[in-house]
Amino acid sequence: MTSNIVPWPELPFAAWRDTCATLQLFTQIVGKIRLTLSPWLNHSWHVTLYVTSRGLSTSPIPYDARDFEIAFDFIDHALKISSSDGATRQFALTGHSVASFYAKVMGELAALGIHVSIDEMPNELPDPIEFSLDTQHASYDPDAVARFFGILGNADRVFKQFRTGFLGKASPVHFFWGSFDLAVTRFSGRTAPRHPGGVPHLPDDVACEAYSHEVSSAGFWPGGGAIEYPAFYSYAYPEPSGFRATKVRPGAAFFSEALGEFILPYDAVRTAGDPDAALLDFLQSTYEAAAIAAKWDRDALECPIGKPGVVRQIQPHE
């Protein structure tokens, strides 16, 4: 069977703006189900979604004596719910407003004997509308969503490779539905000053807990607001002196004063001779900018990038 997948597809934000907004709200509904039923994990890692071979998934969610999982299938364009007792439900993602999607998800869960009540107000978005009342957002372009999934798969692969070069505390590669981005974060091991909060429609205590420790964080974001195109980003919290003035790679990367982070336009990666290498260069150089400026203990925290089937060599002093 011949694949027709474009390795690094085009996805201009303007072409799928409405679908992107609708899909973000779909993921918030599903993410809030995981949030409501999962015990709190540091840095809100219990709320995220994960890239799969077909889309995004909650991973197993505990419910009484069983588990269930909710998955976005961006190949068949369906939402699929499966339970550890063997029960399954699914429905098409096309043809739904946010309100009808919310009702359908809750109805399918109830049919499986899963009853959950979530906060219906979207997070981190301007002018939020309660999910059950939102008939305005109702766009779903399967081709655009498939392209978005293609980018997520590529970013997930490269982010996971980058993650292997760090021995210290690091997040999983995971998808935050509030900000609608795929992210991976490294930690210096030191605590950070209390975050000031102020994230729109996000409780300050959540932001403060998320940034309780010093980080260098990178990710992919499809665009909107200050940056009207898909891009990779990297930032440090707290931002060390000299960080934003550091020259990073590749040449298309720049520091956005509006966002307070380094930006690498997705198209610069997509059109590079070796997209994976260009993205890794951005991830490594922006991490080094943070680690050097903040004086991280790099000797203790770093190791060579991992290779398949090759055990990491331990030095005698370890």
C-alpha positions in Angstrom: 0.0 0.0 0.0 1.4 3.4 -1.0 1.2 6.2 1.5 -0.1 9.6 0.3 1.0 11.4 3.5 3.0 14.6 2.9 5.9 14.4 5.4 5.7 18.1 6.5 2.4 19.4 5.1 1.5 23.0 4.5 -1.1 24.5 7.0 -1.5 28.2 6.7 -3.5 29.4 9.7 -5.9 31.6 7.8 -7.1 28.6 5.7 -8.4 26.7 8.7 -8.9 29.3 11.4 -12.5 28.4 12.0 -11.8 24.6 12.1 -8.9 25.2 14.4 -11.1 27.2 16.8 -13.8 24.5 16.8 -11.3 21.6 17.2 -9.6 23.4 20.2 -13.0 23.5 21.9 -13.6 19.8 21.1 -10.3 19.0 22.8 -11.1 21.1 25.8 -14.3 19.2 26.4 -12.4 15.9 26.2 -9.5 17.2 28.2 -11.8 18.5 31.0 -13.2 15.0 31.4 -9.7 13.7 32.1 -9.1 16.7 34.4 -12.3 16.0 36.4 -11.6 12.3 37.0 -7.9 12.2 37.4 -5.9 12.9 40.6 -3.8 16.1 40.4 -0.3 15.6 39.0 2.5 18.2 39.2 2.4 20.9 36.5 -1.1 19.8 35.4 0.4 16.8 33.6 -2.8 14.9 34.4 -4.9 16.9 32.0 -3.0 16.6 28.8 -3.6 14.6 25.6 -1.1 12.5 23.8 -0.3 12.1 20.1 -1.1 8.6 18.8 -0.7 6.9 15.4 -4.2 8.1 14.5 -4.7 11.4 16.4 -4.9 12.4 20.0 -5.8 10.4 23.1 -6.5 11.0 26.8 -4.7 7.7 27.7 -6.7 5.6 30.3 -8.9 7.5 32.7 -9.9 5.8 36.0 -13.6 5.4 36.7 -14.7 3.3 39.6 -13.3 -0.2 39.0 -12.5 0.3 35.3 -10.7 2.6 33.0 -11.8 4.3 29.8 -10.1 6.2 27.1 -11.3 8.9 24.7 -9.4 9.3 21.4 -9.6 11.7 18.5 -9.1 9.7 15.3 -7.9 12.2 12.7 -7.7 9.5 10.0 -11.3 8.3 10.1 -12.4 11.7 11.7 -14.2 10.1 14.5 -14.3 10.3 18.3 -13.8 6.9 19.9 -14.5 5.9 23.5 -13.3 2.6 24.7 -13.6 1.0 28.2 -11.5 -1.7 29.9 -14.6 -3.9 30.1 -14.7 -4.1 26.3 -17.4 -1.6 25.6 -16.9 1.0 22.8 -18.7 3.9 21.3 -17.8 6.3 18.5 -19.3 9.0 16.3 -18.1 11.3 13.4 -16.4 14.5 14.2 -17.9 16.2 11.2 -21.2 18.0 11.3 -21.0 19.1 14.9 -21.2 22.5 16.7 -19.4 22.6 20.0 -22.8 22.3 21.7 -23.8 19.2 19.8 -20.4 17.7 20.2 -20.6 18.3 24.0 -24.1 16.7 24.1 -23.0 13.7 22.0 -19.8 13.0 24.1 -21.8 13.2 27.4 -24.5 11.0 25.9 -22.1 8.3 24.7 -20.3 8.3 28.1 -23.7 7.9 29.9 -24.5 5.0 27.6 -21.3 3.3 28.9 -22.4 4.0 32.5 -19.8 6.9 32.9 -21.3 10.0 34.5 -19.2 13.1 34.8 -19.9 16.8 35.1 -17.3 19.3 33.9 -16.8 23.0 34.0 -18.4 24.1 30.7 -16.5 27.4 30.4 -13.5 27.2 28.0 -10.1 28.1 29.3 -7.4 30.4 28.0 -9.6 31.8 25.3 -11.2 35.3 24.8 -14.9 35.7 24.9 -15.7 32.1 26.1 -19.1 30.5 25.6 -20.3 27.6 27.7 -19.9 24.4 25.7 -23.6 23.5 25.8 -24.6 26.9 24.4 -21.9 27.3 21.7 -23.5 26.9 18.3 -21.2 29.5 16.8 -18.2 27.2 16.4 -19.2 24.5 14.0 -16.4 24.1 11.4 -14.6 20.9 10.7 -12.4 20.6 7.5 -11.1 17.0 7.4 -8.2 17.9 5.1 -7.0 20.6 7.4 -7.3 18.4 10.5 -5.4 15.7 8.7 -2.6 18.1 7.9 -2.5 19.3 11.5 -2.3 15.7 12.6 0.7 15.2 10.3 2.5 18.1 11.9 1.7 16.9 15.4 3.2 13.5 14.5 6.4 15.0 13.1 6.8 17.3 16.1 6.1 14.5 18.6 8.8 12.4 17.0 11.4 15.1 17.1 10.5 16.4 20.6 10.8 12.8 21.9 14.2 12.5 20.3 15.3 15.8 21.9 14.0 14.6 25.3 16.4 11.7 25.3 19.4 14.1 25.7 18.4 15.2 29.2 19.0 13.3 32.5 17.1 15.7 34.7 13.4 16.1 35.3 11.6 16.4 32.0 7.9 16.4 31.0 6.4 13.9 28.7 5.7 15.2 25.2 2.1 16.2 25.6 -0.7 18.3 24.2 -2.2 21.1 26.2 -5.8 21.7 25.2 -6.0 25.1 26.9 -3.3 26.7 24.9 -3.7 24.2 22.0 0.0 23.3 21.7 2.3 20.3 21.8 5.0 20.8 24.4 8.1 19.3 26.1 9.7 20.9 29.1 13.1 20.5 30.9 13.7 21.5 34.5 16.8 22.8 36.1 15.9 21.2 39.5 15.6 24.6 41.2 12.4 26.3 42.4 11.1 29.4 40.6 9.7 32.7 41.8 5.9 32.6 42.2 4.3 33.0 38.8 2.2 36.2 38.6 -0.8 34.5 37.0 -3.0 36.5 34.8 -3.5 33.9 32.1 -7.0 34.6 30.6 -9.7 32.3 32.0 -7.2 30.2 33.9 -7.1 30.2 37.7 -4.0 31.8 39.0 -3.3 28.9 41.3 -3.1 26.6 38.3 -0.5 28.8 36.6 1.5 29.2 39.8 1.6 25.4 40.3 2.6 24.8 36.7 5.6 27.2 37.0 6.7 26.2 40.5 10.1 25.3 39.2 12.6 26.7 36.7 12.1 25.6 33.2 13.1 25.6 29.6 10.0 24.8 27.5 9.5 24.3 23.8 6.5 23.4 21.7 4.4 23.7 18.5 1.5 26.0 18.1 -0.8 26.3 15.0 -1.0 30.1 15.2 -3.4 32.9 16.1 -3.2 36.2 17.9 0.3 37.7 17.9 1.6 35.1 15.4 -0.8 34.4 12.6 1.0 31.4 11.3 2.1 28.0 12.7 5.3 28.1 14.6 7.6 26.3 17.0 8.4 28.2 20.2 10.8 28.1 23.1 10.9 30.1 26.4 12.5 30.1 29.8 10.8 30.7 33.2 11.9 32.8 34.9 13.6 34.5 32.0 17.3 34.9 32.8 19.2 38.0 32.0 20.6 37.9 28.5 18.3 35.1 27.3 16.4 37.1 24.7 19.5 38.6 23.2 21.1 35.2 22.5 21.6 34.2 18.8 19.8 30.9 18.2 19.6 28.6 15.3 18.5 28.2 12.5 18.6 31.6 10.9 14.9 32.0 10.6 14.4 31.9 14.4 13.8 35.1 16.3 12.8 36.4 19.7 9.2 37.7 19.7 8.8 40.6 22.1 5.0 40.3 21.8 5.1 36.7 23.1 8.3 36.8 25.2 9.7 33.7 23.5 11.8 32.5 20.6 9.8 31.6 17.5 10.7 29.5 14.5 8.1 29.7 11.8 6.8 26.2 10.8 7.3 26.9 7.1 11.1 27.4 7.8 11.2 23.8 9.1 8.9 22.4 6.5 11.0 23.8 3.6 14.4 23.0 5.1 16.6 20.4 3.4 16.4 18.3 6.6 13.3 19.4 8.6 14.1 17.1 11.6 17.6 18.5 11.9 16.4 22.1 11.6 13.9 21.6 14.4 16.4 19.8 16.6 18.8 22.7 16.1 16.2 25.1 17.3 15.3 23.0 20.3 18.9 22.5 21.3 20.1 26.1 20.7 17.2 27.7 22.6 17.6 25.3 25.5 21.3 26.1 25.6 20.4 29.8 25.6 18.3 29.3 28.7 20.7 26.9 30.5 23.8 29.0 29.9 22.1 32.3 30.9 20.5 30.8 34.0 23.7 28.8 34.9 22.1 25.3 35.0 24.3 22.4 36.1 24.6 21.1 32.5 27.2 18.5 33.3 24.8 16.8 35.7 21.7 17.3 33.5 22.7 16.5 30.0 23.6 13.4 28.0 24.0 12.5 24.3 20.8 12.1 22.3 19.6 8.5 22.5 19.9 5.9 19.7 17.5 3.0 19.1 18.7 -0.2 20.6 21.9 1.4 22.1 22.1 1.5 25.9 23.3 4.8 27.3 26.9 4.4 28.5 27.4 5.1 32.2 30.7 6.8 33.1 32.6 5.4 36.2 31.8 8.5 38.3 28.0 7.8 37.8 
